Amino acid sequence: MNSSSIKKGNALALLPFFIFLILFIGSGVINGDFYELPVLVAVFIAVLVALFMNRKMTFKDKLDHLTKGAGHPNIMLMVIIYLLAGAFASVAEGVGAVESTVNLGLTFLPENLLIVGLFVIGCFISISMGSSVGTVVALAPIGVGLAEQTGISTALFMGAIISGAMFGDNLSMISDTTIAAVRTQAVKMSDKFKVNIFIALPTAIVAAVIFGVLTWNASGSIGGDHPYDLIKVLPYLAVLIFAVVGVNVIYVLIGGTIFVGLVGFFYGTFDGMEFLNLLGEGMAGMQELSLLSILLGGLVELIRVNGGIAFLLNAINSRIKSRKGAEAGIAGLVSAFDLSTANNTISIISVGPLVKQITERFGVDPRRSASILDIFASAFQGVLPYGAQLLAVAGIASISPVSIMPYCIYPVLLAVAGMIAIATGFPKFTTEKTSQPQSTQNRKYP
């Protein structure tokens, strides 16, 4: 295609992406399971469709663009971070760090604050292990047991667990959603965290207060012993602290993995070969996500050269009149994709490149765009009855995911807080010199 047609845009170039969404959503609707069709199959079919479009370009040139997009430095770095995060999480779980962290919280829970306590534990577990699904799977059985002992609604316990899990999904340094948000917007992990914490932490406090009010007169106790070891909790704290102060995330994850490995050797939990096997298992668990990122990177590049990205930008530009409008458009875009795909990571990876161009066009600070992406993707993911998180806790608790939705208080409040942040320009800060375009380097952002 010539340069003028690309500048003008081509709506037909978006067809492969709509095919991907139709396959992903359609299989979920027909089969009643949004995870039955492997997402890699859906995106690979979309890539094949894109390759056989645009007859004005040779097939070899289209393959070159596919591999160029798939192998973009940002995509490759994202894959490396995914693999390291998986390795750290696997070794931490193998050494018993997750169990110790859960038990540490359960040991000190006041009887009349069980729901609040479980929510707080969920916040800490999720921000430590970087997985909302892993958090709900670890805590849901505990919530079911507490519901049986106290007579408090099981759905309320599950809602508190979902709420805590989504807190970490939005903030954790090793969460795939956070990694995707910062890499697609080319910002530092610590910078995105500093923006998010001013929105997420007050929201979490309000959610805790609401959970406390709902269960103020409830009472009960947690039976049995809950042994914990503070040393096993330290690797999580170390990763969190060093990431927040701005240490490169690669160093943080490598150091955290070595630290938790040394803890395992100290306790004799595993030997050298078992440690290496845990590393391999953790990396293997991230393979699908890594391949998905690579294929989507190639697909987006094919859509771009065919004029699809230009068409979307022109369509958005005609409706957006201000920087706040651009931020609201980013929020709406990632929310719509999450509602469609039921996967907040896929949503962020999918719209990230387009959002990056929107930020450059309208002068949106990339730290804010990364924060907005993560906030709204996590918020909607936390209330979807067909999302992995609600399906997981509903299955463990043997209740309908719809019954849990009214108690997913934190995700709802997070969306409200995100909208308030867009409307008010909060938090306010002065942009530092970064790699963003010169026209936006010295501009002050509300």
URJO-V217894 format. One line per field, one symbol per residue. ss: DSSP state (A for helix, B for strand, O for the rest). phi: phi as a letter, one per 20 degrees, with the letter a starting at -180 (. if undefined). psi: psi as a letter, one per 30 degrees, with the letter a starting at -180 (. if undefined). A space follows every 50 residues. Layout:
# URJO-V217894
ss = ???
phi = ???
psi = ???
This chain:
# URJO-V217894
ss = OOAAAAAAOOAAAAAAAAAAAAAAAAAAAAAOOOOOOOAAAAAAAAAAAA AOOOOOOOAAAAAAAAAAAAOOAAAAAAAAAAAAAAAAAAAAAAAOAAAA AAAAAAAOOOAAAAAAAAAAAAAAAAAAAOOAAAAAAAAAAAAAAAAAAA OOOAAAAAAAAAAAAAAAAAAOOOOAAAAAAAAAAOOOAAAAAAAAAAAA AAAAAAAAAAAAAAOOOOOOOOOOOOOOOAAAAAAAAAAAAAAAOOOOAA AAAAAAAAAAAAAAAAAOOOOAAAAAAAAAAAAAAOAAAAAAAAAAAAAA AAAAAOOAAAAAAAAAAOOOOOAAAAAAAAAAAAAAAAAAAOOAAAAAAA AAAAAAAAAAAAOOOAAAAAAAAAAAAAAAAOOOOOOAAAAAAAAAAOOO AAAAAOOOAAAAAAAAAAAAAAAAOOOOBBOOOOOOOAAAAOOBBO
phi = .effffffnbfffeggfffgffffffffffembfcfegffffffffffff feelffdffffffffgffffdggffffffffgffffffffffffenffff fffgfffdfffecfffffffffgffffeemcfffffffeggffffffffd nfgffffffffgffffgffecgfdffffgfffffdlcfgfffffffffef fgffffffffffffcfefbrcdfnecfbcgffeggffffffffffofgff fgffffffgfffffffemfbdfffffffgffffffdffffffffffffff fffffenfffffffffgfdedbfffffffffffffffffedlbffgffff egfffgfffffdmeffffffffgfffffffffcffdegffffffffelcf fffegfdeffgffffffffffffemefebefefcefggfdfdeedf
psi = kleeeeeeljefffeeeeeeeeeeeeeeeefgjggekkfeeeeeeeeeee fgliffkleeeeeeeeeeeegkeeeeeeeeeeeeeeeeeeeeeefgeeee eeeeeeegklegheeeeeeeeeeeeefefgjeeeeeeefeeeeeeeeeff gkkeeeeeeeeeeeefeefffkfgkeeeeeeeefghlkeeeeeeeeefee eeeeeeeeeeeeefgeglllljlllikljeeffeeeeeeeeeeefgkkee eeeeeeeeefeeeeeefgelaeeeeeeeeeeeeefgeeeeeeeeeeeeee eeeeffgeeeeeeeeeeffkfleeeeeeeeeeeeeeeeeefhjeeeeeee feeeeeeeeeeggkkfeeeeeeeeeeeeeeefgkfgleeeeeeeeefhlk feffefgieeeeeeeeeeeeeeefgklklkklkagllefgegkkk.
